[in-house]
Amino acid sequence: MNLSSVDSIAIGHLAEEPPKKPNIDTIIGGIAPDWGPFASLGSEARVMVEVVMAVAILACLGIAVWGAAKQRIGATAMRDSFGAEQGKGLIIAGLTGVFIIGSLGTLFTIVYGMAI
């Protein structure tokens, strides 16, 4: 290996674009499904699916927060053990919903890939 080949390798590395930093598109893209089987959908339909998924995730997070508040208030202020147990159920239901909705895109892609 001579000096000119080292120079060309170094220049090649310097000419590459630096890795891009994560931005809000990375976060939002994490919610949006990998379109695999639905690649033929139009852009409006894709946006609608993303909006529905985002609203469903927010609703599930709201249910989880409501359950946490119900558990906290029921357990301390009102000494209501039934309310506290109901709150636990709401927390579990909300977080499970977030997980399921978040993985729908992956599940659809896996099932579609297995069918091909």
TORKOL-4160 file (C-alpha; in steps of 0.2 Angstrom, whole numbers, padded with zeros to 4 digits, m for minus):
116
<pt num="1" X="0000" Y="0000" Z="0000"/>
<pt num="2" X="0008" Y="0016" Z="m0005"/>
<pt num="3" X="0004" Y="0034" Z="0001"/>
<pt num="4" X="m0006" Y="0039" Z="m0014"/>
<pt num="5" X="m0019" Y="0025" Z="m0011"/>
<pt num="6" X="m0020" Y="0030" Z="0007"/>
<pt num="7" X="m0024" Y="0048" Z="0002"/>
<pt num="8" X="m0037" Y="0042" Z="m0010"/>
<pt num="9" X="m0046" Y="0032" Z="0004"/>
<pt num="10" X="m0045" Y="0047" Z="0016"/>
<pt num="11" X="m0052" Y="0058" Z="0003"/>
<pt num="12" X="m0066" Y="0046" Z="m0001"/>
<pt num="13" X="m0071" Y="0046" Z="0017"/>
<pt num="14" X="m0070" Y="0064" Z="0018"/>
<pt num="15" X="m0081" Y="0066" Z="0003"/>
<pt num="16" X="m0095" Y="0055" Z="0010"/>
<pt num="17" X="m0110" Y="0064" Z="0018"/>
<pt num="18" X="m0110" Y="0064" Z="0037"/>
<pt num="19" X="m0124" Y="0054" Z="0045"/>
<pt num="20" X="m0139" Y="0064" Z="0048"/>
<pt num="21" X="m0145" Y="0068" Z="0065"/>
<pt num="22" X="m0162" Y="0062" Z="0070"/>
<pt num="23" X="m0176" Y="0075" Z="0069"/>
<pt num="24" X="m0195" Y="0075" Z="0071"/>
<pt num="25" X="m0198" Y="0065" Z="0055"/>
<pt num="26" X="m0188" Y="0051" Z="0063"/>
<pt num="27" X="m0200" Y="0051" Z="0078"/>
<pt num="28" X="m0216" Y="0052" Z="0067"/>
<pt num="29" X="m0209" Y="0040" Z="0055"/>
<pt num="30" X="m0208" Y="0027" Z="0069"/>
<pt num="31" X="m0227" Y="0028" Z="0072"/>
<pt num="32" X="m0231" Y="0026" Z="0053"/>
<pt num="33" X="m0231" Y="0009" Z="0047"/>
<pt num="34" X="m0219" Y="0001" Z="0035"/>
<pt num="35" X="m0230" Y="0002" Z="0020"/>
<pt num="36" X="m0225" Y="m0015" Z="0012"/>
<pt num="37" X="m0242" Y="m0022" Z="0007"/>
<pt num="38" X="m0250" Y="m0005" Z="0006"/>
<pt num="39" X="m0237" Y="0003" Z="m0005"/>
<pt num="40" X="m0250" Y="0006" Z="m0019"/>
<pt num="41" X="m0260" Y="0017" Z="m0008"/>
<pt num="42" X="m0261" Y="0035" Z="m0013"/>
<pt num="43" X="m0252" Y="0048" Z="m0002"/>
<pt num="44" X="m0269" Y="0055" Z="0005"/>
<pt num="45" X="m0274" Y="0037" Z="0011"/>
<pt num="46" X="m0257" Y="0035" Z="0019"/>
<pt num="47" X="m0259" Y="0052" Z="0028"/>
<pt num="48" X="m0276" Y="0046" Z="0034"/>
<pt num="49" X="m0269" Y="0030" Z="0041"/>
<pt num="50" X="m0255" Y="0039" Z="0050"/>
<pt num="51" X="m0268" Y="0051" Z="0057"/>
<pt num="52" X="m0279" Y="0037" Z="0063"/>
<pt num="53" X="m0265" Y="0028" Z="0071"/>
<pt num="54" X="m0259" Y="0044" Z="0080"/>
<pt num="55" X="m0276" Y="0048" Z="0086"/>
<pt num="56" X="m0278" Y="0030" Z="0092"/>
<pt num="57" X="m0261" Y="0030" Z="0101"/>
<pt num="58" X="m0266" Y="0047" Z="0110"/>
<pt num="59" X="m0282" Y="0040" Z="0115"/>
<pt num="60" X="m0274" Y="0024" Z="0123"/>
<pt num="61" X="m0261" Y="0036" Z="0132"/>
<pt num="62" X="m0276" Y="0046" Z="0138"/>
<pt num="63" X="m0284" Y="0030" Z="0145"/>
<pt num="64" X="m0267" Y="0025" Z="0153"/>
<pt num="65" X="m0266" Y="0042" Z="0161"/>
<pt num="66" X="m0284" Y="0042" Z="0167"/>
<pt num="67" X="m0281" Y="0025" Z="0175"/>
<pt num="68" X="m0265" Y="0031" Z="0184"/>
<pt num="69" X="m0275" Y="0046" Z="0191"/>
<pt num="70" X="m0290" Y="0034" Z="0196"/>
<pt num="71" X="m0278" Y="0023" Z="0204"/>
<pt num="72" X="m0269" Y="0036" Z="0214"/>
<pt num="73" X="m0285" Y="0045" Z="0219"/>
<pt num="74" X="m0294" Y="0029" Z="0223"/>
<pt num="75" X="m0279" Y="0022" Z="0233"/>
<pt num="76" X="m0275" Y="0038" Z="0244"/>
<pt num="77" X="m0289" Y="0051" Z="0245"/>
<pt num="78" X="m0305" Y="0040" Z="0244"/>
<pt num="79" X="m0298" Y="0024" Z="0251"/>
<pt num="80" X="m0307" Y="0015" Z="0237"/>
<pt num="81" X="m0298" Y="m0001" Z="0233"/>
<pt num="82" X="m0310" Y="m0005" Z="0219"/>
<pt num="83" X="m0306" Y="0011" Z="0211"/>
<pt num="84" X="m0288" Y="0008" Z="0212"/>
<pt num="85" X="m0290" Y="m0009" Z="0204"/>
<pt num="86" X="m0300" Y="m0002" Z="0190"/>
<pt num="87" X="m0286" Y="0011" Z="0188"/>
<pt num="88" X="m0273" Y="m0003" Z="0186"/>
<pt num="89" X="m0284" Y="m0011" Z="0173"/>
<pt num="90" X="m0285" Y="0005" Z="0163"/>
<pt num="91" X="m0266" Y="0008" Z="0164"/>
<pt num="92" X="m0263" Y="m0010" Z="0157"/>
<pt num="93" X="m0277" Y="m0008" Z="0144"/>
<pt num="94" X="m0270" Y="0009" Z="0138"/>
<pt num="95" X="m0252" Y="0004" Z="0137"/>
<pt num="96" X="m0257" Y="m0013" Z="0128"/>
<pt num="97" X="m0266" Y="m0003" Z="0115"/>
<pt num="98" X="m0251" Y="0008" Z="0112"/>
<pt num="99" X="m0240" Y="m0007" Z="0109"/>
<pt num="100" X="m0253" Y="m0015" Z="0098"/>
<pt num="101" X="m0256" Y="0000" Z="0087"/>
<pt num="102" X="m0237" Y="0004" Z="0086"/>
<pt num="103" X="m0233" Y="m0014" Z="0080"/>
<pt num="104" X="m0248" Y="m0015" Z="0067"/>
<pt num="105" X="m0237" Y="m0009" Z="0053"/>
<pt num="106" X="m0224" Y="m0022" Z="0057"/>
<pt num="107" X="m0237" Y="m0036" Z="0059"/>
<pt num="108" X="m0245" Y="m0032" Z="0043"/>
<pt num="109" X="m0228" Y="m0032" Z="0034"/>
<pt num="110" X="m0223" Y="m0049" Z="0042"/>
<pt num="111" X="m0240" Y="m0057" Z="0037"/>
<pt num="112" X="m0239" Y="m0050" Z="0020"/>
<pt num="113" X="m0221" Y="m0057" Z="0018"/>
<pt num="114" X="m0226" Y="m0074" Z="0024"/>
<pt num="115" X="m0240" Y="m0075" Z="0011"/>
<pt num="116" X="m0229" Y="m0071" Z="m0004"/>
